[in-house]
Amino acid sequence: MKMDFSKGLVPAVVVNDQTEQVLMVAYMNEEAYQKTIETKQTWFYSRSRKELWHKGATSGNVQTVKSMKADCDGDTLLIRVAPAGPACHTGKETCFFYDVAEDGELRETEYSSNDKLNIFEALMDEVEARKTTRLENSYTNYLFDKGIDKIGKKVIEEAGEVVIAAKNQDKQEIVNEISDLIYHSFVLMADQDVALKEVMNELNKRTARKGNSKGDRPVIEKW
């Protein structure tokens, strides 16, 4: 079975592979479909401009394809991606940021800290995207180029800086150094092909276990 381009275009629903959030809906013709498969990044067909467009080609917010699925008729695509930045031209993470009210009016969604999309997932998405997409003067690209020895050294350095900040009892310094440690840890994870959701799954397992013994891995009984 092959994709059905008999009507010229097929809709493509783009989903964040880490967060499951629907990012956007666009259209592909057969050429955009083939380019997406070949480059492992999303390409679409603009109905208004009558031309192909490579998502993120000018903004740097490319979408690295993790998987593609077709529906039962082969005329709609579901594409899971690791986005390097916002999906929407407005700068929003997703194009779907309006709630439809009971009166039919559109009102911008108010996000809370409980939303699945968070800064950790967004940061990991961007770090992973740098593995396949280069940006000028990108520090993340620099770390990937240097490899695990450099990345590992930075993780160790930042962990030490966290402890020093704590010894100094400087709250803002602690915040800054922990942020550096998390970022460099994410680079190490991406370099070793460890997904954020794998770590999250492991933490979830530990919350389900009760008790802890000395020398064992820490178990989180409750948040």
C-alpha positions in Angstrom: 0.0 0.0 0.0 1.2 3.5 -0.8 0.2 7.0 0.2 -2.7 8.3 -1.8 -1.8 11.6 -3.5 -4.6 11.3 -6.0 -6.2 14.6 -4.8 -2.8 16.3 -4.8 -2.4 17.0 -1.0 -2.7 15.1 2.2 -3.0 16.6 5.7 -0.1 16.0 8.1 -0.7 16.2 11.9 2.6 16.9 13.7 3.0 15.8 17.3 5.8 16.4 19.8 7.3 12.9 20.4 8.2 13.7 24.0 5.1 15.5 25.2 2.4 14.0 22.9 1.3 17.6 22.2 -0.2 18.3 18.8 2.0 21.0 17.3 0.5 21.8 14.0 -1.4 20.6 10.9 -0.1 21.2 7.5 -0.3 19.7 4.0 2.1 17.6 1.9 2.3 16.7 -1.7 4.2 13.7 -2.9 7.4 15.7 -3.3 7.2 17.1 0.3 6.5 13.6 1.5 9.6 12.2 -0.2 11.8 15.0 1.1 10.6 14.4 4.6 11.5 10.7 4.3 14.9 11.5 2.8 16.0 14.3 5.1 14.3 13.1 8.4 12.9 16.7 8.8 9.5 17.9 7.9 8.7 19.5 4.5 5.2 20.7 3.5 3.4 22.3 0.6 2.1 25.9 1.1 -1.3 26.2 -0.4 -1.1 30.0 -0.4 2.4 30.3 -1.9 2.0 27.3 -4.1 5.5 26.0 -3.2 7.4 23.5 -1.0 8.6 24.7 2.4 11.1 23.2 4.8 9.9 23.8 8.3 12.5 25.8 10.2 14.7 26.6 7.2 14.8 30.3 8.1 14.0 30.3 11.8 16.1 27.3 12.8 13.0 25.7 14.4 13.3 22.5 12.4 11.4 19.3 13.2 13.4 16.1 13.3 11.1 13.2 12.4 11.0 10.4 14.9 8.3 8.3 13.2 5.5 8.6 10.6 2.2 6.8 10.4 -0.6 6.8 7.8 -4.3 6.3 8.4 -6.4 3.4 7.1 -7.0 5.1 3.7 -3.4 6.3 3.2 -4.5 9.9 2.8 -3.6 11.4 6.2 -0.3 11.4 8.1 0.6 11.4 11.8 4.2 12.6 12.2 6.0 12.5 15.5 8.9 14.9 15.8 11.6 16.4 18.1 11.1 20.2 17.5 14.1 22.5 17.7 11.8 25.4 18.7 8.3 26.7 18.5 6.0 25.2 15.9 3.9 28.2 15.4 4.9 31.4 13.5 3.6 33.4 16.5 6.3 32.0 18.7 4.0 29.6 20.5 5.1 26.0 21.1 1.9 24.8 19.3 -0.4 26.3 16.8 -3.3 25.1 18.9 -3.4 27.7 21.7 -7.1 28.8 21.6 -9.9 27.3 23.6 -13.3 27.3 22.0 -15.7 28.9 24.5 -19.4 28.0 24.8 -20.4 31.1 22.8 -18.1 30.0 19.9 -15.5 32.7 20.6 -11.8 31.7 20.7 -9.9 32.5 23.9 -6.2 32.0 24.4 -5.4 28.9 26.5 -4.0 29.7 30.0 -1.3 27.2 30.7 -0.4 26.2 34.2 2.6 24.4 35.8 0.6 21.2 35.6 0.6 21.1 31.8 2.6 18.3 30.3 4.6 20.6 28.1 7.4 22.1 30.3 10.8 23.7 30.1 12.6 20.4 30.6 10.9 18.7 27.6 11.4 21.9 25.5 15.1 22.0 26.4 15.6 18.3 25.7 13.9 18.7 22.3 16.2 21.5 21.4 19.3 19.7 22.5 18.3 16.6 20.5 17.6 18.7 17.4 21.2 20.1 17.5 22.5 16.5 16.9 21.1 16.7 13.3 20.9 20.5 12.7 23.8 22.9 13.0 23.4 26.5 14.0 26.1 29.1 13.8 28.0 29.6 17.1 25.9 26.9 18.8 27.5 25.8 22.0 25.5 22.6 21.9 26.9 21.7 18.5 30.4 22.5 19.9 29.9 20.0 22.7 28.6 17.3 20.3 31.6 17.8 18.1 34.0 17.4 21.0 32.3 14.2 22.2 31.7 12.4 25.4 35.1 13.3 27.1 34.3 17.0 26.9 30.6 16.6 27.7 31.4 14.3 30.7 34.0 16.8 31.9 31.5 19.6 31.8 28.9 17.5 33.8 31.5 16.9 36.5 32.5 20.5 36.6 29.0 21.8 36.9 28.2 19.2 39.7 31.1 20.6 41.6 29.9 24.2 41.0 26.5 23.3 42.5 28.2 22.1 45.7 30.4 25.2 45.9 27.3 27.4 45.5 25.6 25.5 48.3 28.6 25.9 50.5 28.5 29.6 49.8 24.8 29.6 50.7 24.1 31.7 47.6 20.5 30.9 46.5 20.8 32.5 43.0 24.2 30.9 42.4 22.7 27.5 43.3 19.8 28.1 40.8 22.3 29.2 38.1 24.6 26.2 38.6 21.8 23.6 38.8 20.5 25.0 35.5 24.0 24.5 34.0 24.1 21.0 35.4 20.7 20.1 34.0 21.6 21.5 30.6 24.9 19.6 30.4 23.3 16.4 31.7 20.7 16.7 28.9 23.5 17.0 26.3 25.1 13.9 27.7 21.8 12.1 27.5 21.3 13.1 23.9 24.8 12.1 23.0 24.2 8.6 24.5 20.7 8.3 23.0 18.9 8.4 26.3 15.5 9.9 26.0 14.0 12.2 28.7 11.0 9.9 28.9 13.2 7.0 29.9 14.5 8.9 32.9 10.9 10.0 33.7 9.8 6.4 33.5 12.5 5.3 35.9 11.6 8.1 38.4 7.9 7.0 38.1 9.0 3.4 39.0 10.8 4.6 42.1 7.8 6.5 43.3 5.9 3.3 43.3 8.4 1.4 45.5 8.3 1.7 49.2 11.3 1.8 51.6 15.0 2.3 51.0 18.1 0.8 52.3 21.6 2.3 52.8 23.7 2.1 49.7 20.7 1.4 47.5 19.4 3.7 44.8 17.2 6.4 46.3 13.4 5.8 46.2 11.0 8.7 46.1 8.0 7.7 48.2 6.1 10.9 47.4 6.6 14.3 45.9 
